[in-house]
Each structure stands twice: as C-alpha cells, then as structure tokens.
Amino acid sequence: MTAPIALHYWPTPNGHKITIALEELGLPYEVTLVNIGAGDQFKPDFLKIAPNNRMPAIVDPDGPDGAPISIFESGAILQYLARKTGKLYGKTERERVATDQWLMWQMGGVGPMAGQAHHFLKYAPAMDPPQVLPYAQDRYRKEVGRLYGVLDRQLAEKEFVTGAALTIADIAIWPWAMGWEGQQQTLDDKPHLARWLNALGERPAFQRGRAVAAEARAPVMDKQAMETLFKR
C-alpha cells in the first residue's frame, strides 16, 4: 500500500488547491493543520519544509527514485502531483504548455490580486485602528474584475480552462474565483465563469477537498490572528 502524502494545510484557497487535487487524483494523504492565525507557519519544524513560512506544503515519502521529497508553493505542488500521476496535465506538450500558462496566470495574477482585494476590502477595515484605503480597494477590485473578464472570455469557447479536460489550472483558479463575492465582483456579465464555477463545484472531489478541516477556520478573524498574519 502506498504511504500517504503528508499535507501541511489550512482551509484557505491555496490549501484547497492541494486537497482538491489529491481528491481528484485519488492519492492517499494525511493532514497536519497549520493554523496561520496562531502563527504555526513560523514554527521551526514547518520552516524546514516551507522556508517562506507559507502553507500548503507536502512531504511525499514516495518521491523521485523512491526517496522522500518535501515541496512548498501550491503551484509547484500541483505540477509535481500531476507529473507523478500522469494526470490533470494534458497528454501532449501543447496541452502541458497551455496548462502551465494558466497555472502561472493564477499564481501571478488571480491569487495575489484577489488576496489583496480580500485584505483591503475585508480585513484592513477591521484592524485596530481601521485601515480604510479607497485607492487600494478600488485598484484591487478593478484588477480582479479585469482578470475574471479574461477568464470568462477563455471559458466562452472551452468547457475547462485549457480545453475539454480538467487540469491543475482549473484546480488552481477555482478556489480563488469562488471568493468572488468577498472580492466585490459580479458574475452577471460573466456567464461562462459562472457556469464553470458551478460545474466544478458539483464535482465530488472538489466538494470533499473544500470540506477538509472547514470547521477549523473561524468565519470572522479575530484581531490577534490579524496581527499574526499581517504585521509579522
């Protein structure tokens, strides 16, 4: 029996990428929670496998040549899992290039921009003292809207982001795009994005992956957690 992959995780969009991928791939895994609001990401044992003090990270006991390997950065983990299994990456080099470019689009665009939108629209105004910055709010709100427009146009002609098959690009983008309401976006003018969000949300693996440790994340972040996350 294959030894389970050790997943260091917290229920956030980046964490959901990996649980969804593992569920879609049918790979066994065990979860170690990294409570980012309590500062677990700064603990020495975690930093040994994730030196950038960000989750998720994995340790695969059955890595290349049968030797264990640890990997941080959600995009790198997705690429590794897809290569390991030969799934969710496309069957040709052209398909793999398409998958990579949309994965990088998420890593360099949607993730950072949506994360900043969440920060300035939701968390910064709740800080002590409140930080209400209209310029930052408007900047990131607009950029997220632009990115979702790009995605909607891509999905107008494709069932999934890169074509007719699910890939790690879809898995990377979906958890972030599911937060569109908190990013103060609308789907009224993005019917193809709305269709894609709903279709993926009905997949059992997506549902299972998003449900992992969902109860651990408080619906409202307390001030101490915000201090840990945003001022350290």
C-alpha positions in Angstrom: 0.0 0.0 0.0 1.3 3.4 -0.9 2.3 5.6 2.1 0.1 8.7 2.4 1.4 12.1 1.4 1.8 14.4 4.4 -0.1 17.6 3.7 0.6 20.7 5.8 -2.6 22.7 5.4 -5.1 25.3 6.4 -8.5 25.7 4.8 -7.7 28.7 2.5 -7.9 28.9 -1.3 -4.2 27.9 -1.6 -4.8 25.0 0.8 -7.9 23.9 -1.1 -5.9 23.6 -4.3 -4.0 20.7 -2.9 -6.8 18.9 -1.1 -8.9 19.1 -4.3 -6.0 17.8 -6.5 -5.3 14.9 -4.1 -9.0 14.0 -4.1 -9.2 14.2 -7.9 -6.1 12.1 -8.2 -7.2 9.6 -5.6 -3.9 9.8 -3.7 -3.9 9.0 0.0 -2.9 11.8 2.3 -2.8 12.8 5.9 -3.4 16.4 7.1 -1.4 18.3 9.6 -3.1 21.6 10.3 -1.0 24.8 10.1 -3.1 27.4 12.0 -1.9 30.5 10.3 -3.8 32.7 12.6 -1.9 31.2 15.6 1.5 31.5 13.9 2.1 27.8 13.2 3.7 28.7 9.9 6.6 30.3 11.8 7.5 27.1 13.8 11.0 25.7 13.1 9.7 22.2 12.0 7.4 23.8 9.4 10.1 26.1 8.2 12.3 23.1 7.4 9.9 22.2 4.6 8.4 25.6 3.8 11.1 28.2 4.3 8.8 31.0 3.0 6.6 30.4 6.0 3.5 29.8 3.8 1.3 26.8 3.6 0.5 24.5 1.9 3.5 22.2 1.8 3.7 18.4 1.3 6.1 15.6 2.1 5.8 12.7 -0.2 7.5 9.6 1.2 7.5 8.0 -2.2 9.2 10.8 -4.1 11.5 10.6 -7.2 13.6 7.4 -7.2 11.6 6.3 -4.2 13.2 8.8 -1.9 11.1 11.2 0.2 10.7 14.8 -1.0 9.2 18.0 0.5 7.7 20.7 -1.6 6.4 24.1 -0.9 4.4 26.6 -3.1 1.0 25.4 -4.2 1.7 25.7 -7.9 4.9 23.6 -7.6 2.9 21.0 -5.6 0.2 20.8 -8.3 2.8 20.3 -11.0 4.6 17.7 -9.0 1.4 15.7 -8.3 0.3 15.9 -12.0 3.7 14.7 -13.2 3.8 11.9 -10.5 0.5 10.5 -11.6 0.5 11.5 -15.3 -3.0 13.1 -14.8 -4.5 16.5 -14.9 -1.7 18.0 -17.0 -2.7 17.2 -20.6 -1.4 14.4 -22.9 0.7 16.5 -25.3 3.4 19.1 -24.9 1.0 21.7 -26.3 -1.6 20.8 -23.7 1.0 20.9 -20.9 2.2 24.4 -22.1 -1.5 25.6 -22.0 -1.9 24.2 -18.5 1.3 25.8 -17.3 0.5 29.3 -18.7 -2.9 29.3 -17.0 -1.4 28.0 -13.8 1.1 30.8 -13.9 -1.7 33.2 -14.6 -3.3 32.2 -11.4 -0.1 32.2 -9.4 1.0 35.6 -10.6 -2.4 37.3 -11.1 -5.6 36.0 -9.6 -4.1 34.7 -6.4 -2.1 37.9 -5.4 -4.7 40.3 -6.8 -7.7 38.6 -5.2 -5.7 38.2 -2.0 -5.1 41.9 -1.9 -8.7 42.6 -2.7 -9.7 40.5 0.3 -7.2 42.2 2.5 -8.1 45.8 1.7 -11.9 45.3 1.4 -12.5 42.9 4.4 -9.5 42.7 6.8 -7.9 46.1 6.7 -11.1 48.0 7.7 -11.5 45.7 10.7 -7.9 46.3 12.0 -7.2 48.4 15.0 -7.1 51.2 14.1 -9.2 50.6 11.0 -7.4 51.0 7.6 -9.9 52.1 5.0 -7.9 52.9 1.9 -10.2 53.7 -1.1 -7.3 53.8 -3.6 -6.1 50.3 -2.7 -9.7 49.0 -2.5 -10.5 50.3 -6.0 -7.2 49.2 -7.5 -7.5 45.6 -6.5 -11.3 45.4 -7.0 -10.8 46.6 -10.6 -7.8 44.3 -11.3 -9.7 41.2 -10.1 -12.6 42.2 -12.3 -10.3 42.5 -15.3 -8.8 39.1 -14.6 -12.2 37.4 -14.3 -13.2 39.0 -17.6 -10.1 37.4 -19.2 -11.2 34.1 -17.7 -14.8 34.5 -18.8 -13.7 35.0 -22.4 -11.4 32.0 -22.2 -14.3 29.8 -20.9 -16.7 31.1 -23.6 -15.2 28.5 -26.0 -13.9 25.9 -23.7 -15.5 23.6 -21.1 -12.5 23.8 -18.8 -9.8 26.5 -18.7 -7.5 24.8 -21.2 -9.9 22.8 -23.3 -12.1 19.7 -22.9 -10.4 18.2 -19.9 -9.9 19.2 -16.3 -6.3 20.2 -15.4 -4.4 21.6 -12.5 -5.0 25.0 -13.9 -8.7 24.7 -13.2 -7.9 23.4 -9.7 -5.6 26.3 -9.0 -8.0 29.0 -10.2 -11.3 27.7 -8.8 -10.8 28.2 -5.0 -9.8 31.8 -5.5 -12.6 32.6 -8.0 -15.1 31.0 -5.7 -14.5 34.0 -3.4 -15.8 36.5 -6.0 -18.5 37.9 -3.7 -15.9 38.8 -1.0 -13.8 40.4 -3.7 -16.8 42.6 -4.6 -17.2 41.2 -8.0 -20.3 40.3 -10.1 -21.0 37.3 -12.3 -23.9 39.0 -14.1 -21.7 39.9 -17.1 -19.6 36.7 -16.8 -21.9 33.8 -17.6 -19.2 31.4 -18.7 -17.3 31.9 -15.5 -20.5 31.3 -13.5 -21.1 28.1 -15.5 -17.6 26.9 -14.8 -17.7 27.7 -11.1 -21.0 25.8 -10.7 -19.9 22.8 -12.7 -16.7 22.3 -10.8 -18.5 22.9 -7.5 -20.7 19.9 -8.3 -17.7 17.5 -8.7 -17.4 15.2 -5.6 -13.7 15.6 -5.4 -14.0 19.4 -5.3 -16.6 19.2 -2.6 -14.5 16.8 -0.5 -11.4 18.9 -0.9 -13.0 22.1 0.1 -14.6 20.5 3.1 -11.3 19.4 4.6 -11.0 21.0 8.1 -13.5 23.6 7.1 -14.7 23.8 10.7 -11.2 24.9 11.8 -11.4 28.3 10.2 -13.4 30.9 12.1 -16.0 32.8 10.0 -14.6 36.1 11.5 -10.9 36.6 12.0 -10.0 37.9 15.5 -7.7 40.9 16.0 -4.9 38.7 17.3 -5.0 36.5 14.3 -4.8 39.6 12.1 -1.8 40.8 14.0 -0.1 37.5 13.4 -0.9 37.3 9.7 -0.5 40.9 8.6 2.0 42.5 11.0 4.7 39.9 11.3 
